[in-house]
Every structure is written in structure tokens, then in C-alpha cells.
Amino acid sequence: MTEERLIVTPESSVDETQSRGDLHVRRIFDAASIPFESSFQFILRNRLPAGGANERHIHEDVEKVYYFLSGAGEVSCGPWTKRVGPGDFLFFPAAIEHEIHADADADLEFIVCAAQTTEAPRGLEG
């Protein structure tokens, strides 16, 4: 019998853990536990409590797309800062420091999809 290739993971079946700073994470899928044939790395369901922030950090060879579900906040990536809210998509390139701050009035909830870069990341160069 072939390995199951259609995988459904209910969010409620994944425990929420604390990560960088105030960030709470549910690791829905990751490349270590599911057989992917791509540069895909993981999908997370994240929550920053109202007024919270994650720690400024960098992923040397992972780029990410965020989709914001609820709340609002401010995202910094390298020298740039943007406001985000429900329905916004955000792309984080690899090799650039970034962080997220939730506004004080509500939790900021978002989905993160990450892939390993297929070429050397340019970071702030180029």
C-alpha cells in the first residue's frame, strides 16, 4: 500500500507552544514529519497576544508568506516597517531580520507558510 498523500490536520489537534518572545505557535505541517517533494518547510498557525511581540530574528535560508486572520499590528523587516491586519498577505525574504508587534487591543493571529530558498539568499543586497 502506498503512503497516504492526502493529509488533513485539524488545528485543534495540534498543541499551542510558546516560541520567540510572546509568540504562540501551532506547527500544523513540517517537512520532517510529512513527505514533501519540494522546498516546503512548514505551516504554522500563530498568535501574538495583544501588545505582544516576537523576538527580532533571521532565517538564513527560509522565506515565508504570512496571511493575517485577525487583529492588527506592525511588521518590521530589515529597514522597512508596515501595518498589517485581517486579509493582508506578507512576504518575508530569507536572510533579513524581522519581527512582529501586535496592537494592544487584540491578539494578532496569522498563518505562516515557509519554504527553503533554492538559490543563495540575497538578504538586503541586490
C-alpha angles and dihedrals in degrees: 000000000000121000115267108267099180107074126183120184118186110218089228090062092063120077119232113238131185116250134169112358111322094342118129116201139194108194100211099174134001136177093242093063104032128053106246125173096203143060089274112135111175151327120224134188103212135191128189111193116236109287092010132125139194120234118269105258145154136227108207096200107013126090121194142200118207127199115196116219105177143351125032138252150142127278125200121196116174107312094341130092127189137177116239135191143157114327095019122130119205131190119210112195120214122263097028123110114242143171140178131219123195119218115252096247103061145010115268111228125189147157120236124202115187136190133182113246115254094208134033107293116244097208108184092342122095 
